[in-house]
Amino acid sequence: MNQSILYPEDIFNAYKKHKEAFLIIDLSTIKENQAKTVKYCQLKIKKENGVEVVPIIKLFNLSAAGKIKAPADREYEQLKIALRRDDESNTDSLFGKAMELICNVFTKRVKELKAEGLINDDDDDDNNKSNCTIVPCCRPQTPFQKKAKNKQDVTVNLENPMIWIGLNYKRYTMDEEKQLEALDIKYKNDGKKFLVKDFDLNIYDLEKVVGKKPQLAQDSDNNKINNANVHKFITINSLLSGTVYMQVVMSKQSFNLNTRLTKNLYVKSNKNPSSSSHMFDDDEFEMMVAGSAKLDNSNVVVGDDFEESKPPAVQNTSNDDEYDDDEEKEDCDYGSDVDDQIKNLKFS
């Protein structure tokens, strides 16, 4: 797997050179989980020089746009961090616009693959070509949320869209999981017990630097940051720097551009989140819906708690590169205006 760390500017340079062909859904790399319920393939970027790579995209000093709920308030095990397309702390950042471009082109390309008979969720369709890849679902889904339903159940556009980035757990074998500490708490949606888990990346505290090297983040009791205390450290308007990895995950829910933080996450924690601006107005709060709900059937209205979460579709205890957590999020079906959205993106 030819991975390459890219800056957001590299994404725009690739698009300017190759247009929509800069983004590649590489069906030749498809793998399947043991239960044969989820398929994966690589997302690749054709760089300006024509080299195709699996992108690891950098983000720098972006504000967490919502808070992670305390363990007792969580609906699901899976955690996500919310960012905004247009970050108010780092207005020069192009990360949000680069993600918007990737997600718009991905959505369009999935629909084209279906229309061209190259993917289908119906093995008996007479229009399938000989090289058609059968997948569990052809509905495109991305981490970019630009629409939500308001209290009147009317779908509206968010003026400053959300980007949901997974904060994933270390993988445990079944025997290892049995040894994990269990809190006297259950997740509200599925009743699953709350196991204290480490994340699959290093989280560093930018306010604790020794010899120009940031130290691993700890809570007030000097415990490592995990899923039981992360809400106290990554608070609303905390500044985040790191990298994201994207993989195509095909499950019965969607043809999903699964996006997660990877390797290292550097955090300047906001120690006074209660007095922070939420970076969006009250009307937008009224619009937002829980990340695990679909646009076409959700009427849930969220206040100032932005936790995007849903349990993994398949429990994976292997050590391969694939991550089979196909979270059901906002339905970001852009409809027939995808071309206009791509054309109207402004680069600086």
Summary of the structure (lengths in Angstrom):
residues: 348
radius of gyration: 19.8
end to end distance: 31.0
largest distance: 65.1
contacts: 1078
relative contact order: 0.20
helix: 19%
strand: 34%
